[in-house]
Amino acid sequence: MRVLATAGHVDHGKSALVRALTGMEPDRYAEERRRGLTLDLGFVWTRLGPDGEHLAFVDVPGHERFVATMLAGVGPVPAVLFVVAADQGWQPQSQEHLAILDALGVRHAVLAVTRSDLADPEPVRADAVERLAATSLGKVASVAVSAVTGAGLDELRHELARLAAQLPAADARADVRLWLDRAFTVRGHGTVVTGTLGAGTLRVGDRLTTADGTAVLRVRGLQSLHEDLPTVSAVARVAVNVRGQGDGALGRGQVLLTPDRWLNSQVIDVRVTGEPAADLPRSLTLHIGTAAVPVTVRPFGEDTARLTLGRGLPLRVGDRAVLREPGGSRTPCAVTVLDVRPPRLTRRGAGRARAAELDGMTGRPDLTAELGRRGLVRRADLRAMGVPPPPAPGDRPRDGADRLPAVGVAGDWLADPAYWDTLRDRLAAEAGRHARAHPLEPGLPTEAARRLLGLPDRALVDALAAAQPRLHARQGRLYPVDSPRPALPAPVRAAVDALRRDLARAPFRAPEAGRLAELGLDRRALAAAAAAGALLRIAEGIVLLPGADADATAVLRALPQPFTLSEARRALDTTRRVAVPLLEFLDARGHTERVDDQRRCCRTAAGNGGGRESNPPARDPRAPRF
């Protein structure tokens, strides 16, 4: 299916023309038919030849009072049938409709000069073709027609078929953004909404969400051209039967979306075309899709501005929209969305700096530039902004994405390579600074590092530390590997010496909490002693002499393999309080390993984990095999 909208001045015969082309009545209301004046959007269709595809029309009102309704009709549609009457020629709404189409960047149209039975159509055709050629529509095919006599209708159908064949194919795999132009209730079915599906695919059973995420709806049924279908792909006129909490509040201007694939933007940076940004009024209306939202304008440069929206909209980089004064006294302006998640401007001069940055932005999605501006961004957020991310590990690259730099750093996070290198150096510098400033706690806590670097996720700190050879991580802290061991203050050194004398007599009987308190060794002092290499920290509050892990392994290796916790405790001459964390410590470092819930054995010396000691226990035949 192809979908076109009509455009043109009031009473130039738009509805009569589509009625003659389709045999269907576009005016839905009796008042419209009585007055001969379109008041609301109408929807009709025809088939282009016996075996051709369907061509649907969104018929829009031409009166100046209904320009907002006209915008709702043409907003989601990729092509237009522009209508000018031969007996009246170019009129004010002809010009405003053309300005709107130009602002939206519509590039496909056919010109129909109607009422050619009432006046010579050629002067009007020549004038209109020239006017259209100066806009985004460019040079268009034109046909003189009469809806009354039928003259020119076959030629118009031929040109419409040519236009339909030239329209770019829609991406059926794209995320759904269905701008709603109608919503009503059908007895026995509930809420039905209609719109032009410009991209993506809808299926019965799909979940859709509103822009603000407050309503999650289930697709109960689909119709296109009055035919029930299980699936509808773009481009298509579609009616969607939805069900869910909040479905009764849907209406024109709202939108249904693929869940978790869109950002609800309330502040955007845009490029303005058609008028200097500084000359724009502070308050205007932004039209996109079928939505009309009041906005506050903050100019930046000659053609850039920040818009604060009255309500959030699902926008992406490169979207085209229209800025219009509600009274219609100014020519509508085009805006191209440059950034849907712009930075806050809090410092003096930030506006000038932002204007300079926006000058270099084109409105075309650019991964490298986006990463360069943001430094760090989630893959899902990039996609929601309209910037295709690089393929995830294991994904098949498309469209040259395999030539992009590998910027994945942690989970869903992507980073600009230069910024990532800067963060890595800063992390090493901060860890070194912390070690010098806190000799009793030389390790920089991971959470403190995250705050110092302004990072949104601790996983990024872990990834930076893993990529920084000048750091090593231990128990949630980061230590510089090339810094000298911190010198212990004299009182701490004396207390540690006393503790070492205690352990020399019983190497695996870690001191009790009371003894540590007696010596004045609190948590900070023990951490400093462990960092200085004076003690070996096994667990919280459990310290032994350096090298105790190797000595314990030697003792356990002399036991019959495997051994139990009780046998290990007796061999090491210690208590259960120490034996449990000590064995877990040895497990973690590959000196020992569990055989089952009750027993362990020492690993062989070859490679620390290449195998177990000889004479392993017989395998229980009931144990599962892996």
Beta strands, then each sheet from edge to edge (+ up, - down):
strand 1: 2-7
strand 2: 42-47
strand 3: 54-59
strand 4: 79-85
strand 5: 108-114
strand 6: 141-144
strand 7: 177-186
strand 8: 190-197
strand 9: 201-203
strand 10: 207-210
strand 11: 216-224
strand 12: 227-229
strand 13: 231-233
strand 14: 236-243
strand 15: 255-257
strand 16: 264-273
strand 17: 283-288
strand 18: 291-299
strand 19: 304-314
strand 20: 320-324
strand 21: 333-339
strand 22: 376-378
strand 23: 408-410
strand 24: 413-415
strand 25: 444-445
strand 26: 471-474
strand 27: 477-480
strand 28: 536-539
strand 29: 542-544
strand 30: 563-564
strand 31: 592-594
strand 32: 599-602
sheet 1: 2+ 3- 1- 4- 5- 6-
sheet 2: 12+ 11- 10+ 15- 7+ 8- 14+
sheet 3: 9+ 13-
sheet 4: 16+ 19- 18+ 17- 20+ 21- 16+
sheet 5: 22+ 24- 23+
sheet 6: 25+ 27- 26+
sheet 7: 28+ 29-
sheet 8: 30+ 32- 31+
end
